[in-house]
Amino acid sequence: MGRTKKNRPRREGSGILNRVITAEEAAGHRRAVAAADVLELPVIASEQETGLVLDVAAVGIDGAGLITGAEPAYVRCTDHKLYRLPQSLREWASTVVATHLAHRQAGHPSMFPCRVEFGILNGGAYAELL
């Protein structure tokens, strides 16, 4: 006897918003990211100092669907300002995006908005969720 698969209803709040955007909206977003200023990272002398702290609404990587590793990473602040991240923080952005998606798929609330500290310490760029 074959078993039929039933679609189970999703748990409340476990879904990730999946809004389909138009090609024009996607192109506009890519233009906005390309035109955004690169985030200037302050150099700090020690871990006791504080870098630049922003209220971040989203972290993302902008691409047209094909991931090549050259797509710019960006942050959108709660005041709607958009900043491209330096290439040195692209891997951090990729990790945050993947962690956020896994977090949401597990049924947890969004990690954003949150405060993020950015800077350069000992010659290396860093970003830390606060």
N, C-alpha and C positions, 0 to 999 in steps of 0.2 A: 504494500500500500504506500503510495507516495504521499509525502507530507507537503501541504501547501504552505507557502510562506505568507504570513500576515504582516501587513505594515502596522507597526506599533506606533502609537502617537508619541511625539517627542515630549520629553520632560519639559515642564515650564521653565523658560529661560535658558535652555541648553543650546538653542540654535544660534548660529552666527548669522547676523543680518546679511542677506544676499540680495542686494539691490543691483539689478542689471542697469548699467549705464549705457547711454548712446555713444556712438562713435565720436560725435561732436563733443560730448562731455569728457570723454577720455582724452581727446586731442587737446581740449582746453586745460585739463589737469596737467598733461605732459608739458604744455607751454608754460603753465604757471610754475611748475617745478624747475624747468630749464631757466626761467627768468629770475628765480628766487636767488637772493644773496647766499653765498656760502657762509655758514656759521663761523664767526671768528672765535677761536678758542683762546682763552686767557692762559698765560703761562703762570703756574703757581710754583712756589719754591719748596713747599712741604705739604704733607698730608693734613696738617692742621689748618691750612688755608682753604678757603672755599673758592671754587671756580664759578663759572657762570651758571646760575640756576634759572631754569625756565619751567613754566607750567605747560606741559606738553599734552595735547589732545590726541595726537596720533604719531606713530613712527611708520614709515613706509619705504618701499623701494619702487621707483617708477620705471615701468617697462611696458612695452607694447605686447607682452605675452611671452616672448622668447627671452629666457634668462641667459645672458651672456657674461655677466659679472661686471659689465660696464655701466649698468643702469644706476642713476644717481639715487642715493638714499636721502631721505628728508625727514624733517619733523614739522608738524603743524602745531602751533601753540594755541592755547585756549583763547587768545586774543586774535586768532585767525591769521597771524603772521606765519609765513612759510619760509623755512630755511633749508638749503641743501646742506648735507653733512659732508665734511671732508672725506676723501676716499679712505683715510685711515679709520673711519668709524663705520664703514659700510658693513663689515662683518658683524659688528655690534648690532647694527640695525637689523640685519638678517636674523640674528639670534633672537632679538626682541620680538620681531614679527612672528617667528615660528613659535616662540614661547606663548605669546598672546593668543595665537590661534588655538594651540593645544589647551590652554587655560579655558578659553571660551567653549571649545568642544567638550570639555569635561563638565560643563554646566556651571562654571564659575562666572562671576560678573567681570566686566571689562577691567583691564588693568589701568585704563586711561579714563579720565585725565589723571596725571600724576606729575610730580616735580622731578626733574632730571638735572643733575649737575654735570657740566661739561668743562673740560680743561685739558691742559698739557702738563704732565708731571714727569720729571726725569726724562724729558725728551719724547714721551709717548702720549698720544691723545687718549683720553678716557671719557666715558659717559657712565653715569651711575644713577639708577632709579632710586629716588629717596623715599 
